[in-house]
Amino acid sequence: MPTMKRVSKDRLVDINDELVKSSVHIDDGCDWTAYLNWQAKANYRLSKGIYEPPPARPKVAAVKIEPKKKARKRGYQVVQKAISAV
């Protein structure tokens, strides 16, 4: 099922689309700390036979969609300086 989010005033984007997922970072705004701690103890609970339901992941901020930043190409400048020094 498509989940549409408004990117600008007149533009909607399906955030589950693979192309969108590869070009933007989507922050759901939930606090995952308690869940990640619960998940870290999964093997312990499994070996002891303990059942604990997963903790809630409360919403602490609004959903953010921001573009992924491209890595800077640092080697190019160093190579150019070395070539010009010769």
Secondary structure by P-SEA (a helix, b strand, c coil): cbbbbbcccccccccccaaaaacbbbbccccaaaaaaaaaaaaaaaaaccccccccccccccbbbbcbbbbbbaaaaaaaaaaaac
